[in-house]
Amino acid sequence: MEVPMRRTEVTRPGPFATVATGVAHADTRVTGVGKRGVTALFDWLLSMAERRRQRRALSGLDEHLLKDIGLNRSEVEQEITKPFWRG
């Protein structure tokens, strides 16, 4: 005798959660993350990489260029020592 499988949908709280209403799309039924969640994650990763790139470029500027953009070396040091995930 075959035991019927009960359909359950698992959602997790957080920025990539999906609302379980009616029938879920195939991409959300298994992972709990829809296309919007994957897109949001990808955008977040790109912004972190861009922030890291900008901080590296900032650290390579000389005093003359820093003066042109209105920064001093201590402000630059404070910015480049931040973790990549901090804005």
Biopython code that builds the backbone (N, CA, C, O; Angstrom):
import numpy as np
from Bio.PDB.StructureBuilder import StructureBuilder

atoms = [
    (1, "MET", "N", (0.833, -1.165, 0.000)),
    (1, "MET", "CA", (0.000, 0.000, 0.000)),
    (1, "MET", "C", (0.889, 1.243, 0.000)),
    (1, "MET", "O", (1.808, 1.363, 0.810)),
    (2, "GLU", "N", (0.606, 2.150, -0.907)),
    (2, "GLU", "CA", (1.396, 3.366, -1.027)),
    (2, "GLU", "C", (0.817, 4.455, -0.129)),
    (2, "GLU", "O", (-0.389, 4.702, -0.121)),
    (3, "VAL", "N", (1.702, 5.097, 0.623)),
    (3, "VAL", "CA", (1.280, 6.162, 1.521)),
    (3, "VAL", "C", (1.221, 7.462, 0.726)),
    (3, "VAL", "O", (2.206, 7.841, 0.092)),
    (4, "PRO", "N", (0.082, 8.147, 0.750)),
    (4, "PRO", "CA", (0.006, 9.401, -0.010)),
    (4, "PRO", "C", (0.907, 10.464, 0.619)),
    (4, "PRO", "O", (1.001, 10.581, 1.841)),
    (5, "MET", "N", (1.564, 11.229, -0.246)),
    (5, "MET", "CA", (2.446, 12.286, 0.239)),
    (5, "MET", "C", (1.629, 13.542, 0.509)),
    (5, "MET", "O", (0.789, 13.943, -0.297)),
    (6, "ARG", "N", (1.886, 14.138, 1.629)),
    (6, "ARG", "CA", (1.204, 15.367, 1.990)),
    (6, "ARG", "C", (2.005, 16.543, 1.437)),
    (6, "ARG", "O", (3.224, 16.606, 1.602)),
    (7, "ARG", "N", (1.326, 17.456, 0.793)),
    (7, "ARG", "CA", (2.014, 18.615, 0.217)),
    (7, "ARG", "C", (2.188, 19.683, 1.279)),
    (7, "ARG", "O", (1.223, 20.151, 1.885)),
    (8, "THR", "N", (3.445, 20.058, 1.491)),
    (8, "THR", "CA", (3.740, 21.143, 2.429)),
    (8, "THR", "C", (4.683, 22.116, 1.743)),
    (8, "THR", "O", (5.496, 21.733, 0.902)),
    (9, "GLU", "N", (4.561, 23.352, 2.111)),
    (9, "GLU", "CA", (5.463, 24.367, 1.578)),
    (9, "GLU", "C", (6.174, 25.012, 2.753)),
    (9, "GLU", "O", (5.543, 25.419, 3.728)),
    (10, "VAL", "N", (7.471, 25.100, 2.654)),
    (10, "VAL", "CA", (8.271, 25.666, 3.726)),
    (10, "VAL", "C", (8.739, 27.040, 3.284)),
    (10, "VAL", "O", (9.344, 27.191, 2.222)),
    (11, "THR", "N", (8.461, 28.018, 4.089)),
    (11, "THR", "CA", (8.991, 29.356, 3.821)),
    (11, "THR", "C", (9.815, 29.772, 5.021)),
    (11, "THR", "O", (9.536, 29.380, 6.154)),
    (12, "ARG", "N", (10.816, 30.559, 4.761)),
    (12, "ARG", "CA", (11.696, 31.020, 5.827)),
    (12, "ARG", "C", (11.583, 32.530, 5.946)),
    (12, "ARG", "O", (11.472, 33.225, 4.936)),
    (13, "PRO", "N", (11.609, 33.046, 7.171)),
    (13, "PRO", "CA", (11.567, 34.499, 7.316)),
    (13, "PRO", "C", (12.861, 35.117, 6.827)),
    (13, "PRO", "O", (13.916, 34.485, 6.878)),
    (14, "GLY", "N", (12.785, 36.324, 6.363)),
    (14, "GLY", "CA", (13.973, 37.019, 5.909)),
    (14, "GLY", "C", (13.723, 37.741, 4.606)),
    (14, "GLY", "O", (12.591, 37.765, 4.124)),
    (15, "PRO", "N", (14.751, 38.328, 4.027)),
    (15, "PRO", "CA", (14.573, 39.151, 2.835)),
    (15, "PRO", "C", (14.187, 38.363, 1.597)),
    (15, "PRO", "O", (13.685, 38.943, 0.635)),
    (16, "PHE", "N", (14.409, 37.043, 1.597)),
    (16, "PHE", "CA", (14.122, 36.255, 0.417)),
    (16, "PHE", "C", (12.935, 35.318, 0.626)),
    (16, "PHE", "O", (12.773, 34.353, -0.121)),
    (17, "ALA", "N", (12.107, 35.589, 1.631)),
    (17, "ALA", "CA", (10.965, 34.733, 1.925)),
    (17, "ALA", "C", (9.888, 34.888, 0.863)),
    (17, "ALA", "O", (9.756, 35.942, 0.240)),
    (18, "THR", "N", (9.137, 33.845, 0.670)),
    (18, "THR", "CA", (8.014, 33.892, -0.267)),
    (18, "THR", "C", (6.737, 33.667, 0.513)),
    (18, "THR", "O", (6.742, 33.027, 1.564)),
    (19, "VAL", "N", (5.657, 34.190, -0.001)),
    (19, "VAL", "CA", (4.366, 34.012, 0.640)),
    (19, "VAL", "C", (3.717, 32.791, 0.022)),
    (19, "VAL", "O", (3.574, 32.712, -1.198)),
    (20, "ALA", "N", (3.326, 31.844, 0.848)),
    (20, "ALA", "CA", (2.724, 30.609, 0.362)),
    (20, "ALA", "C", (1.228, 30.810, 0.211)),
    (20, "ALA", "O", (0.470, 30.634, 1.165)),
    (21, "THR", "N", (0.806, 31.178, -0.985)),
    (21, "THR", "CA", (-0.613, 31.345, -1.267)),
    (21, "THR", "C", (-0.948, 30.511, -2.481)),
    (21, "THR", "O", (-0.329, 30.662, -3.534)),
    (22, "GLY", "N", (-1.904, 29.649, -2.346)),
    (22, "GLY", "CA", (-2.327, 28.825, -3.476)),
    (22, "GLY", "C", (-1.223, 27.909, -3.936)),
    (22, "GLY", "O", (-0.492, 27.337, -3.128)),
    (23, "VAL", "N", (-1.109, 27.775, -5.242)),
    (23, "VAL", "CA", (-0.103, 26.907, -5.833)),
    (23, "VAL", "C", (1.148, 27.730, -6.108)),
    (23, "VAL", "O", (1.086, 28.773, -6.758)),
    (24, "ALA", "N", (2.267, 27.260, -5.615)),
    (24, "ALA", "CA", (3.535, 27.964, -5.817)),
    (24, "ALA", "C", (4.090, 27.631, -7.189)),
    (24, "ALA", "O", (3.813, 26.566, -7.741)),
    (25, "HIS", "N", (4.874, 28.547, -7.734)),
    (25, "HIS", "CA", (5.557, 28.283, -8.988)),
    (25, "HIS", "C", (6.620, 27.223, -8.743)),
    (25, "HIS", "O", (7.047, 27.006, -7.609)),
    (26, "ALA", "N", (7.038, 26.573, -9.804)),
    (26, "ALA", "CA", (8.012, 25.490, -9.680)),
    (26, "ALA", "C", (9.323, 25.964, -9.072)),
    (26, "ALA", "O", (9.965, 25.218, -8.333)),
    (27, "ASP", "N", (9.736, 27.212, -9.375)),
    (27, "ASP", "CA", (11.028, 27.672, -8.854)),
    (27, "ASP", "C", (10.966, 28.006, -7.370)),
    (27, "ASP", "O", (12.013, 28.047, -6.724)),
    (28, "THR", "N", (9.789, 28.247, -6.801)),
    (28, "THR", "CA", (9.706, 28.555, -5.377)),
    (28, "THR", "C", (9.300, 27.343, -4.552)),
    (28, "THR", "O", (9.540, 27.315, -3.345)),
    (29, "ARG", "N", (8.706, 26.366, -5.162)),
    (29, "ARG", "CA", (8.208, 25.218, -4.424)),
    (29, "ARG", "C", (9.342, 24.445, -3.748)),
    (29, "ARG", "O", (9.180, 23.971, -2.624)),
    (30, "VAL", "N", (10.456, 24.317, -4.403)),
    (30, "VAL", "CA", (11.549, 23.515, -3.867)),
    (30, "VAL", "C", (12.452, 24.317, -2.942)),
    (30, "VAL", "O", (12.775, 23.861, -1.845)),
    (31, "THR", "N", (12.861, 25.502, -3.368)),
    (31, "THR", "CA", (13.869, 26.243, -2.622)),
    (31, "THR", "C", (13.308, 27.264, -1.655)),
    (31, "THR", "O", (13.979, 27.621, -0.686)),
    (32, "GLY", "N", (12.108, 27.740, -1.887)),
    (32, "GLY", "CA", (11.561, 28.798, -1.054)),
    (32, "GLY", "C", (12.054, 30.175, -1.469)),
    (32, "GLY", "O", (11.699, 31.176, -0.847)),
    (33, "VAL", "N", (12.872, 30.232, -2.518)),
    (33, "VAL", "CA", (13.386, 31.494, -3.028)),
    (33, "VAL", "C", (12.945, 31.628, -4.469)),
    (33, "VAL", "O", (13.248, 30.770, -5.298)),
    (34, "GLY", "N", (12.238, 32.690, -4.768)),
    (34, "GLY", "CA", (11.755, 32.912, -6.127)),
    (34, "GLY", "C", (12.755, 33.678, -6.952)),
    (34, "GLY", "O", (13.879, 33.937, -6.522)),
    (35, "LYS", "N", (12.325, 34.038, -8.151)),
    (35, "LYS", "CA", (13.201, 34.783, -9.052)),
    (35, "LYS", "C", (13.578, 36.129, -8.463)),
    (35, "LYS", "O", (14.703, 36.594, -8.646)),
    (36, "ARG", "N", (12.648, 36.760, -7.755)),
    (36, "ARG", "CA", (12.966, 38.050, -7.138)),
    (36, "ARG", "C", (14.037, 37.894, -6.068)),
    (36, "ARG", "O", (14.904, 38.755, -5.926)),
    (37, "GLY", "N", (13.981, 36.810, -5.323)),
    (37, "GLY", "CA", (14.992, 36.571, -4.291)),
    (37, "GLY", "C", (16.364, 36.336, -4.884)),
    (37, "GLY", "O", (17.364, 36.832, -4.365)),
    (38, "VAL", "N", (16.416, 35.584, -5.966)),
    (38, "VAL", "CA", (17.691, 35.320, -6.630)),
    (38, "VAL", "C", (18.231, 36.611, -7.221)),
    (38, "VAL", "O", (19.430, 36.878, -7.140)),
    (39, "THR", "N", (17.352, 37.417, -7.817)),
    (39, "THR", "CA", (17.769, 38.693, -8.373)),
    (39, "THR", "C", (18.279, 39.620, -7.278)),
    (39, "THR", "O", (19.292, 40.296, -7.452)),
    (40, "ALA", "N", (17.576, 39.650, -6.152)),
    (40, "ALA", "CA", (18.005, 40.496, -5.032)),
    (40, "ALA", "C", (19.366, 40.049, -4.510)),
    (40, "ALA", "O", (20.217, 40.883, -4.201)),
    (41, "LEU", "N", (19.572, 38.758, -4.411)),
    (41, "LEU", "CA", (20.862, 38.234, -3.952)),
    (41, "LEU", "C", (21.968, 38.603, -4.926)),
    (41, "LEU", "O", (23.050, 39.019, -4.512)),
    (42, "PHE", "N", (21.705, 38.455, -6.217)),
    (42, "PHE", "CA", (22.686, 38.798, -7.241)),
    (42, "PHE", "C", (23.019, 40.290, -7.195)),
    (42, "PHE", "O", (24.189, 40.664, -7.278)),
    (43, "ASP", "N", (22.007, 41.140, -7.063)),
    (43, "ASP", "CA", (22.223, 42.586, -6.958)),
    (43, "ASP", "C", (23.052, 42.925, -5.729)),
    (43, "ASP", "O", (23.932, 43.783, -5.789)),
    (44, "TRP", "N", (22.776, 42.260, -4.618)),
    (44, "TRP", "CA", (23.524, 42.500, -3.381)),
    (44, "TRP", "C", (24.997, 42.121, -3.570)),
    (44, "TRP", "O", (25.889, 42.860, -3.155)),
    (45, "LEU", "N", (25.243, 40.974, -4.193)),
    (45, "LEU", "CA", (26.625, 40.538, -4.432)),
    (45, "LEU", "C", (27.362, 41.515, -5.350)),
    (45, "LEU", "O", (28.532, 41.821, -5.122)),
    (46, "LEU", "N", (26.681, 42.000, -6.380)),
    (46, "LEU", "CA", (27.304, 42.968, -7.280)),
    (46, "LEU", "C", (27.626, 44.275, -6.556)),
    (46, "LEU", "O", (28.684, 44.864, -6.777)),
    (47, "SER", "N", (26.723, 44.724, -5.701)),
    (47, "SER", "CA", (26.987, 45.973, -4.985)),
    (47, "SER", "C", (28.140, 45.812, -3.999)),
    (47, "SER", "O", (28.912, 46.750, -3.802)),
    (48, "MET", "N", (28.271, 44.656, -3.386)),
    (48, "MET", "CA", (29.402, 44.417, -2.479)),
    (48, "MET", "C", (30.719, 44.408, -3.254)),
    (48, "MET", "O", (31.720, 44.948, -2.782)),
    (49, "ALA", "N", (30.723, 43.802, -4.434)),
    (49, "ALA", "CA", (31.936, 43.778, -5.253)),
    (49, "ALA", "C", (32.299, 45.185, -5.715)),
    (49, "ALA", "O", (33.477, 45.542, -5.738)),
    (50, "GLU", "N", (31.301, 45.988, -6.082)),
    (50, "GLU", "CA", (31.553, 47.359, -6.507)),
    (50, "GLU", "C", (32.086, 48.202, -5.351)),
    (50, "GLU", "O", (33.004, 49.002, -5.536)),
    (51, "ARG", "N", (31.520, 48.026, -4.171)),
    (51, "ARG", "CA", (31.994, 48.763, -2.990)),
    (51, "ARG", "C", (33.455, 48.417, -2.704)),
    (51, "ARG", "O", (34.250, 49.302, -2.389)),
    (52, "ARG", "N", (33.808, 47.150, -2.811)),
    (52, "ARG", "CA", (35.193, 46.717, -2.579)),
    (52, "ARG", "C", (36.131, 47.326, -3.622)),
    (52, "ARG", "O", (37.229, 47.772, -3.290)),
    (53, "ARG", "N", (35.693, 47.342, -4.883)),
    (53, "ARG", "CA", (36.499, 47.921, -5.959)),
    (53, "ARG", "C", (36.739, 49.411, -5.721)),
    (53, "ARG", "O", (37.853, 49.902, -5.901)),
    (54, "GLN", "N", (35.696, 50.124, -5.319)),
    (54, "GLN", "CA", (35.822, 51.560, -5.075)),
    (54, "GLN", "C", (36.753, 51.852, -3.903)),
    (54, "GLN", "O", (37.535, 52.802, -3.951)),
    (55, "ARG", "N", (36.671, 51.051, -2.870)),
    (55, "ARG", "CA", (37.552, 51.272, -1.709)),
    (55, "ARG", "C", (39.007, 50.997, -2.055)),
    (55, "ARG", "O", (39.904, 51.688, -1.573)),
    (56, "ARG", "N", (39.243, 49.993, -2.887)),
    (56, "ARG", "CA", (40.621, 49.730, -3.320)),
    (56, "ARG", "C", (41.159, 50.890, -4.151)),
    (56, "ARG", "O", (42.312, 51.292, -4.001)),
    (57, "ALA", "N", (40.303, 51.429, -5.039)),
    (57, "ALA", "CA", (40.721, 52.566, -5.861)),
    (57, "ALA", "C", (40.992, 53.784, -4.984)),
    (57, "ALA", "O", (41.954, 54.517, -5.214)),
    (58, "LEU", "N", (40.155, 53.996, -3.992)),
    (58, "LEU", "CA", (40.334, 55.122, -3.074)),
    (58, "LEU", "C", (41.646, 55.004, -2.314)),
    (58, "LEU", "O", (42.322, 56.005, -2.079)),
    (59, "SER", "N", (42.002, 53.806, -1.934)),
    (59, "SER", "CA", (43.247, 53.620, -1.174)),
    (59, "SER", "C", (44.481, 53.900, -2.019)),
    (59, "SER", "O", (45.552, 54.165, -1.474)),
    (60, "GLY", "N", (44.349, 53.845, -3.330)),
    (60, "GLY", "CA", (45.494, 54.078, -4.210)),
    (60, "GLY", "C", (45.694, 55.530, -4.615)),
    (60, "GLY", "O", (46.653, 55.843, -5.320)),
    (61, "LEU", "N", (44.810, 56.423, -4.185)),
    (61, "LEU", "CA", (44.942, 57.831, -4.559)),
    (61, "LEU", "C", (46.021, 58.526, -3.725)),
    (61, "LEU", "O", (46.195, 58.236, -2.541)),
    (62, "ASP", "N", (46.740, 59.445, -4.367)),
    (62, "ASP", "CA", (47.765, 60.201, -3.636)),
    (62, "ASP", "C", (47.127, 61.421, -2.953)),
    (62, "ASP", "O", (45.944, 61.703, -3.144)),
    (63, "GLU", "N", (47.919, 62.127, -2.165)),
    (63, "GLU", "CA", (47.420, 63.260, -1.372)),
    (63, "GLU", "C", (46.812, 64.355, -2.237)),
    (63, "GLU", "O", (45.811, 64.965, -1.861)),
    (64, "HIS", "N", (47.411, 64.603, -3.386)),
    (64, "HIS", "CA", (46.907, 65.643, -4.288)),
    (64, "HIS", "C", (45.495, 65.307, -4.770)),
    (64, "HIS", "O", (44.613, 66.166, -4.755)),
    (65, "LEU", "N", (45.283, 64.085, -5.188)),
    (65, "LEU", "CA", (43.958, 63.685, -5.669)),
    (65, "LEU", "C", (42.942, 63.642, -4.532)),
    (65, "LEU", "O", (41.774, 63.976, -4.735)),
    (66, "LEU", "N", (43.369, 63.239, -3.352)),
    (66, "LEU", "CA", (42.460, 63.244, -2.207)),
    (66, "LEU", "C", (42.010, 64.665, -1.879)),
    (66, "LEU", "O", (40.848, 64.899, -1.547)),
    (67, "LYS", "N", (42.945, 65.606, -1.975)),
    (67, "LYS", "CA", (42.599, 67.000, -1.711)),
    (67, "LYS", "C", (41.579, 67.495, -2.743)),
    (67, "LYS", "O", (40.667, 68.248, -2.401)),
    (68, "ASP", "N", (41.732, 67.072, -4.007)),
    (68, "ASP", "CA", (40.793, 67.456, -5.062)),
    (68, "ASP", "C", (39.364, 66.992, -4.766)),
    (68, "ASP", "O", (38.408, 67.691, -5.102)),
    (69, "ILE", "N", (39.211, 65.833, -4.147)),
    (69, "ILE", "CA", (37.860, 65.335, -3.862)),
    (69, "ILE", "C", (37.416, 65.650, -2.433)),
    (69, "ILE", "O", (36.351, 65.212, -1.998)),
    (70, "GLY", "N", (38.236, 66.409, -1.708)),
    (70, "GLY", "CA", (37.839, 66.884, -0.382)),
    (70, "GLY", "C", (37.991, 65.879, 0.736)),
    (70, "GLY", "O", (37.254, 65.928, 1.721)),
    (71, "LEU", "N", (38.935, 64.968, 0.597)),
    (71, "LEU", "CA", (39.193, 63.980, 1.647)),
    (71, "LEU", "C", (40.626, 64.093, 2.137)),
    (71, "LEU", "O", (41.504, 64.592, 1.432)),
    (72, "ASN", "N", (40.847, 63.619, 3.359)),
    (72, "ASN", "CA", (42.223, 63.526, 3.847)),
    (72, "ASN", "C", (42.532, 62.046, 4.096)),
    (72, "ASN", "O", (41.647, 61.193, 4.027)),
    (73, "ARG", "N", (43.784, 61.765, 4.379)),
    (73, "ARG", "CA", (44.224, 60.364, 4.504)),
    (73, "ARG", "C", (43.514, 59.639, 5.646)),
    (73, "ARG", "O", (43.218, 58.451, 5.515)),
    (74, "SER", "N", (43.234, 60.313, 6.755)),
    (74, "SER", "CA", (42.565, 59.636, 7.880)),
    (74, "SER", "C", (41.132, 59.237, 7.520)),
    (74, "SER", "O", (40.654, 58.185, 7.943)),
    (75, "GLU", "N", (40.451, 60.077, 6.741)),
    (75, "GLU", "CA", (39.094, 59.714, 6.293)),
    (75, "GLU", "C", (39.127, 58.514, 5.352)),
    (75, "GLU", "O", (38.259, 57.642, 5.398)),
    (76, "VAL", "N", (40.141, 58.492, 4.506)),
    (76, "VAL", "CA", (40.296, 57.360, 3.580)),
    (76, "VAL", "C", (40.586, 56.083, 4.361)),
    (76, "VAL", "O", (39.996, 55.040, 4.078)),
    (77, "GLU", "N", (41.474, 56.149, 5.327)),
    (77, "GLU", "CA", (41.798, 54.972, 6.138)),
    (77, "GLU", "C", (40.566, 54.454, 6.867)),
    (77, "GLU", "O", (40.345, 53.247, 6.972)),
    (78, "GLN", "N", (39.770, 55.392, 7.368)),
    (78, "GLN", "CA", (38.538, 54.991, 8.061)),
    (78, "GLN", "C", (37.586, 54.268, 7.101)),
    (78, "GLN", "O", (36.942, 53.291, 7.483)),
    (79, "GLU", "N", (37.499, 54.742, 5.870)),
    (79, "GLU", "CA", (36.599, 54.131, 4.881)),
    (79, "GLU", "C", (37.111, 52.774, 4.407)),
    (79, "GLU", "O", (36.331, 51.828, 4.304)),
    (80, "ILE", "N", (38.380, 52.664, 4.122)),
    (80, "ILE", "CA", (38.887, 51.414, 3.536)),
    (80, "ILE", "C", (39.031, 50.299, 4.568)),
    (80, "ILE", "O", (39.181, 49.137, 4.189)),
    (81, "THR", "N", (38.991, 50.619, 5.853)),
    (81, "THR", "CA", (39.061, 49.557, 6.865)),
    (81, "THR", "C", (37.685, 48.968, 7.188)),
    (81, "THR", "O", (37.590, 48.002, 7.944)),
    (82, "LYS", "N", (36.627, 49.540, 6.623)),
    (82, "LYS", "CA", (35.294, 48.980, 6.841)),
    (82, "LYS", "C", (35.175, 47.641, 6.120)),
    (82, "LYS", "O", (35.788, 47.445, 5.070)),
    (83, "PRO", "N", (34.398, 46.730, 6.672)),
    (83, "PRO", "CA", (34.139, 45.474, 5.940)),
    (83, "PRO", "C", (33.349, 45.755, 4.660)),
    (83, "PRO", "O", (32.628, 46.750, 4.586)),
    (84, "PHE", "N", (33.479, 44.895, 3.665)),
    (84, "PHE", "CA", (32.864, 45.134, 2.368)),
    (84, "PHE", "C", (31.346, 45.236, 2.442)),
    (84, "PHE", "O", (30.735, 45.859, 1.573)),
    (85, "TRP", "N", (30.725, 44.645, 3.447)),
    (85, "TRP", "CA", (29.266, 44.666, 3.515)),
    (85, "TRP", "C", (28.715, 45.938, 4.152)),
    (85, "TRP", "O", (27.504, 46.159, 4.138)),
    (86, "ARG", "N", (29.583, 46.773, 4.706)),
    (86, "ARG", "CA", (29.128, 48.033, 5.320)),
    (86, "ARG", "C", (29.182, 49.164, 4.324)),
    (86, "ARG", "O", (30.143, 49.309, 3.570)),
    (87, "GLY", "N", (28.135, 49.963, 4.335)),
    (87, "GLY", "CA", (28.049, 51.112, 3.424)),
    (87, "GLY", "C", (28.745, 52.310, 3.948)),
    (87, "GLY", "O", (28.759, 53.352, 3.293)),
]
sb = StructureBuilder()
sb.init_structure("model")
sb.init_model(0)
sb.init_chain("A")
sb.init_seg("    ")
for serial, (resi, resn, name, xyz) in enumerate(atoms, 1):
    if name == "N":
        sb.init_residue(resn, " ", resi, " ")
    sb.init_atom(name, np.array(xyz, "f"), 0.0, 1.0, " ", f" {name:<3s}", serial, name[0])
structure = sb.get_structure()
